[in-house]
Amino acid sequence: MTERWRKIARWAALGALSGTLATLAIFIPQWLNFYDALEGSLRAGGVDLSLSPLSLAPGLVFGLVVGHALRREGLMSGVRYAAYIVAAGLSYFVTVQITLTILIDMLDNVILIGVAAGAIGAALLAGATAALIPDFQHRRPMIAMTLAGAVLGAALFFAISSEHFFGWFLLFAPWQGGYAAAMATALEA
């Protein structure tokens, strides 16, 4: 295995770890019976925004974990690390809101909803990453990240069909792992 493929595999594992932690961040409050206390909504511009561990945690966890790795690679400073956490959190949050308010009504199939949501979230985060880190301002990693997000978004099927930890784990661990692997294509070996 070449060094480039080792790096991609390491980033995939890091992303999968992030997805696992994100799933735990959703389910630990449920298991400890305080999830409802963390739920709420906010009305903005005639739209109800869902606030919950499910709509916030996965993006923030990804930003923390993968952002830390990007910082260790010397690709961003502390301020950009904080901005990356916010960007990852917002990318995911906006995607969830678009999914709940538009995609579910527009599309009839949970797999298509997942693909569309995965593409939207990946494109938003890819754009934010490129804005923060010049190494990502190339077409190949931007396309790789967006395609990985779209394809792996189909795993929303598992989350929706089971609504249990393992179903959500089958969404977040592969999605975040695949997205991080696609990110690694922008990094020097």
ZIURLIN-V918344 format. One record per run of one state. SS is the DSSP state (@ for helix, = for strand, . for the rest). FROM is the first residue (numbers start at 1). LEN is the number of residues. If there is no record, write none. Layout:
# ZIURLIN-V918344
SS/FROM/LEN, SS/FROM/LEN
This chain:
# ZIURLIN-V918344
./1/2, @/3/29, ./32/3, @/35/4, ./39/1, =/40/5, ./45/2, =/47/5, ./52/1, @/53/20, ./73/5, @/78/29, ./107/3, @/110/23, ./133/1, @/134/3, ./137/2, @/139/15, ./154/2, @/156/7, ./163/2, @/165/20, ./185/5
